[in-house]
Amino acid sequence: MNTKTLTYLLEHPDHITAVQTSDMRAVIDEFPYFQSAQAIYLKGLKNQESFTYNSALKRTAAATADRSVLFDYITSEVFNQNDISEQIKVQEQTLRGLTIQDLQDVSNQVQTEELAKASQILDPGLFVEKKDSEMTAERPEEILQLGKPLNFNTNETHSFGEWLRFAAFKPIDRSKTETTEAQLSETVAEETEEKIESLAISSNEVTQKSVLSKVEVRKRKQQIIDSFIETNPKINVAPKASPQKKSIIQEPLIPSDVLMTETLARVYIEQNNFKKAKQAYRILSLKYPEKSGFFADQIRAIEQLEEK
């Protein structure tokens, strides 16, 4: 990628293409701490609805000095807008600006057509019974939109912070540590044998010096005792302080319904934190009862993932 193209993409990140996105990846591999290149590459993945967008968002956050700037960028209109939605928006504005002439009442015609469609639907021969093998149910990954880019808005700073956290730690492989411990014990044993041999050689010299040093230590101790008796110091006992009661505030596992959003529930799913995800959808079903059926489907899909 040349300097002219890079400068243009810095000014117009919404115009990045799939080819330029792959070229930007090569730039990042060569300069991993190039923050502007990371941001442009992130926009390219967002336009393609790439499954690598979510992991790239974490890498971009790690390379960004101020994450609040990154959050403002991914929630901006420029970042969330693409060419297709821009064309639809322009077409809608064009249609709204058209002037209407020669109005005609087609309500009767529409009613006649709808009645004809209704009579066809009521025809029993129109329907063909499907076998169970022909019915294809959606997979839980498709229902939960696993791997799809997470869409944060300006009010979801908590959800953004939760996504940047590590969901869980991988268990330690004890088989490797046992072998390394055995090797370390052998090397330690060899080193100790060498030290014992070297100490045995110089033990005679040490014993002669230790006799002289013991006499000097006794004289020094006696001098300290004599000086302590002469000064006769006193120790002031401090009054007992009443212990202060500490207020223990336990952080709730799930944030309040004010912070709970569908994006946060998706964050928990992407982190394989299914317990929090199900609790999040339960809170959302109480918060938005008109979408309780949708949230119930999400919970069932999560339970199917847990069974795998």
N, C-alpha and C positions, 0 to 999 in steps of 0.2 A: 504494500500500500504506500502510495507516494504522499508527499506533504500536502499537496493541493486537495486530494480526496479526504485526508484526515481533517484538514481545516474545515472543509465543507460539512463533514459529519458532526464536527464539534458545534457548528452553528445550526445545523438542521439534523439532529439525531433521529427524528421521526422518519427521515427519508432513507434510512439504511436498508439495504437489500440483503438477501440470503447470502449472496456471494461476498459482499462486503463484511457480513458478520463472520464468515469463516476467515477472511483476511484479517479481521480485527483480532480473532483468536490467535493468529500467528504473532501479531504484535504483542499481545499479552504474554505469550510464552517467552518472548525475548525480553520484555520489560514488565515483570509481574507486578510492580508497584506503580504503574502508570494509571493513576486514578481515573482520568478522563477516558482512557481506552476501555477500562473496566466498565464504566457507566454506559458508553456507547454499545459495547458488546452485550450488556444486559438488555438494552432496548431492542437490539436485534433478536435476541432470544424471545423477548416478550411478543414481538410481532409474529414470530413463527409458532407461538404457543408451544415452545420446546419443553420437554420434560426435564432438561438440565437447567432450566431457569432458576428453580428454587435453590439448588446447590450453588449456582453461580452467584445468587444474591448473597449468600453467606460469605463467599470468597471476596466479593466486592466490598462488603461491610468490613471484612478484616483488613483490606487494603485502603480503606477510607479513613482519613484523619478525624473527620467530624461526621458521625453517623446521622446527626439531625439533618445535615445537608443532603445525604443520600435518601433519607426518608421523605424530605420535601420533593426530591427529584422523582422518586417512584410513585408518588401520589399526585404529581402534577398532571395537568391536562395534556401537555405535550407528550409525556411518557405513555399515558394510557390511550392516546389517540393513535389510530393507524390510518392508512390511506383509504381503506374500504369505508370505515365509519365517516371519514371526512367527505368522501364522495356522496354518501347517503345524506349527510347533513346539507351539502350544497344542493342536492336534488330536492330535498324537502323545502329549502328556502326558495328554490326556483318555482316549485309547484304552488307555494303560498303566494308568490308574486304574480301568478298568472291572472289575467282578467277573464271573467266568465261571460259569454254571450249566448243568446238564444237558448234560454233555459227550457228544458222539457221535463214533464212529469212522467217518470217511468215506474212509479210505485205499483201500478196495476200490472205492468209487464213482469216486474220482479216477483209479485205475489203469485202470478200464474206459474212462473218457472219454479218457485219454491214448492208449490203444491204438486207439480209434476215430479219433482225430486222426492217428495215425501211419499207419493204413491209407489215409486220405484223401490224405495227403502222398505216399505211394508210388504213387498212381494217376497213370499217365503222361498221362492226358487233362486233369489239373489244371493242367499247365504250358503256357504259351503263349510261344513264342519271340518275343523282342522284336527289332525292327530297330534298327540302329545309330542311326537318326535319333531313335528314341524314348528312347534312353538319354541322360540328362543328367548330365554330370560337374560336380562342384563347381568353382567358379573358385578360383584360388589366393588371392584376397582373402578368400573365405569360409573357406577352410581355415586361413589364418593369422589370421583374425579382425581384419583391419585396421579401424581406427577404433573398435573396441570399447574400453570403459574398462579401463585397466590396474589390476589388483588387486594392491596391495602389502600385504605382511604386516609384522609388527613386526621380522622378521629381515632385511628387504631394504632396509636403508639405502643400501647400495651401488647397488642397482638404481634407487632413487629419485634418488640423486645423478646417476647416468648419464642419467636421463631429463631432468633439468633442464639438462643441457649442450646446447650447439648441436652438431648432428651434423656439419654441413658448411657451408661458406661458398659463396655463389653467385658465379659468375664475373663479373668486371667487364666492363661493356659499353664496349669501347674506341672504338666509333664516336662516342659522345657526348664522350668525353675529347679526341678529336682535334679536333673542332670548337671546343671550349672553349679548347684550346691555341692554335689559330689566332687566335681572338679576342683572347686575352691577348697574343700576340706583336704584334698590330697596336696595341693600346692602349699596350704598353710602348714601341714605336717612336715613337709620337706624344709620349709623355711625355719620352722622351730628347731628342727634337728641341727641345722647349720648354726643357728644362734647359740644353742646349748654348747656345741663344740667350741665356738669362739669364746664363750663366757668361761668355759673350763680352763682355757689357756691363761686368761687374765685374772683368774680368781685369786691367785696368790698375791698379786699386786694390790688387789682391792682390799684384802683382809688387813694388810699392813696399814693402809691408809685409813681404814675404818676405825682402827684402835685410836689413832690420833684425833679423828673427827669426833668420836664419842666424848672425849675429855673436854673438847672445846664446846660441845653442845651443852654439857652439864654446867659448865661455868656460865654460859649465856643464860640458861634457865634460872640459875641461882641469882644472877644480877636482876633479872626481870621480877622475880619474887620480892627481892629486897626493895626495889624501887616502888613496887605496888604497896608494900606495908608502910613505907615512909609517907607516901602521898595520901593514903587512906581515902580513896574516892568513894562517893555515894551515888547510888543509882536511883533516880527519880522514877517512880512508877506512874505511868499515865493512867488517867481515869478510864474506866470501861465505857466504850461508846456503844450506844444502843444500835443493834443491827437494823439497817434500813431494809424495808420490805421492797422487794423487786417485783415489778408488775410484769408478769409473763404474758406476752401477747403472742398467740399462735397464729401464724400466717395461714389463711385458709387455702385449701388445695385448689379451689376454683374461685376465681374473682367474682365480684358482685355482678348482678344482671346489667349494671350500667356498662361495664367493660366487656361483657359477653357479646360476641359477634359471630357470624357464620365463618368469617375468615379465621378467627381464633380456634373455632372447632376444627377447621381444616388443618390448621397448624398442628394441633394435637394428633390428628390422624397421620400427617406426614412424619411426625416424630415417633409413630407407633405407640403413642400414649393413649390407648383405646379407652381406658377407664375415665380419663379426663374428657375425652371426646364425647363419650356417651352422656356424661353428666352435663357437658356443655349443651348438647342438643336437648336435653330435658329442660334446662333453664330457658333455652330459646323457645321451646314449645309453650312454656308458660308465659313468656314475654310476648310471643306472637302466636296466639291461639289459631289464627286463620291459616297458619302454615304448619300446624301440628302433624298433619298427615305426611308432609314432606320430611319433617324431622324424624318421625317414626320410621320411615323408610331408611333414613340414614343410619339410625340406631341398629336396625335389622341387618343392614349391610356391614356394619362394624362387627356385629356378633358373628356373621359369616366369615369375616376375615380372622377373627380370633380362633375359630374352629379349625382353620387350615394349619 
